[in-house]
Amino acid sequence: MKALIKKYSHAWVLLYFIFYITWFTWLERVVTTKYTIIHLTLDDYIPFCEIFVIPYFLWFAYIFLAVAYFFFKDRSEFYRITAFLFIGMTICLITYTIWPNGHDLRPNLDTLGRSNIFTRIMGWLYSTDTCTNVCPSIHAFNSIGACIAIYRSRHLKEKRTLRIGTLVLTILICMSTVFLKQHSIFDVACACLLSLIMYVIVYVPDYRLARRRARSTGAI
């Protein structure tokens, strides 16, 4: 038992989810009427497309499996992906708190003119998930973070099919947020910008250190 606890002692990092869920739930309750509407003209040209509910909900499995893989496979990479995700998610929460925001993009599903399993799922989602606390998009940010971690992993460098599939899924998830009218394209753009910032913070220092080590050993 002691050996098992020692082997997976890095699980303490996952306690962050208690902190995140508590804060986000509070925001969902208090940010209800007074918030900045996020809406670009470009959003009006993007049609509602319920088929994107598939990649949208695949996000949950995608993030879980990515974090779980590094948790069991590579502790140092686990710390990097969680640092990327958790610091970025905290920045999002701070943004929502200081600058309450939301959108008015959701269509009236009753007048959509069609009904299927996907529109019914979206009806349930709209009824349970508010249209506030959207910018930056955590859905898009986490997807990009997981993709970066997989592409940076030394264990997955030869897994070309997995890497390409991950990139495609990431793009589809980001697209799903705007085609399902869960986010403005501005939210996704802000998520991309935040991802770039977090990449510089989390991965660039390690990259420079690796290059210095390689030079010192004559590898490059």
Secondary structure as GFF3:
##gff-version 3
##sequence-region A 1 220
A	DSSP	alpha_helix	2	7	.	.	.	ID=ss1
A	DSSP	three_ten_helix	9	15	.	.	.	ID=ss2
A	DSSP	alpha_helix	16	30	.	.	.	ID=ss3
A	DSSP	beta_strand	36	37	.	.	.	ID=ss4
A	DSSP	three_ten_helix	41	45	.	.	.	ID=ss5
A	DSSP	three_ten_helix	50	52	.	.	.	ID=ss6
A	DSSP	alpha_helix	53	73	.	.	.	ID=ss7
A	DSSP	alpha_helix	75	98	.	.	.	ID=ss8
A	DSSP	beta_strand	101	102	.	.	.	ID=ss9
A	DSSP	three_ten_helix	109	111	.	.	.	ID=ss10
A	DSSP	alpha_helix	117	128	.	.	.	ID=ss11
A	DSSP	alpha_helix	138	152	.	.	.	ID=ss12
A	DSSP	alpha_helix	160	179	.	.	.	ID=ss13
A	DSSP	alpha_helix	185	202	.	.	.	ID=ss14
A	DSSP	alpha_helix	204	216	.	.	.	ID=ss15
###
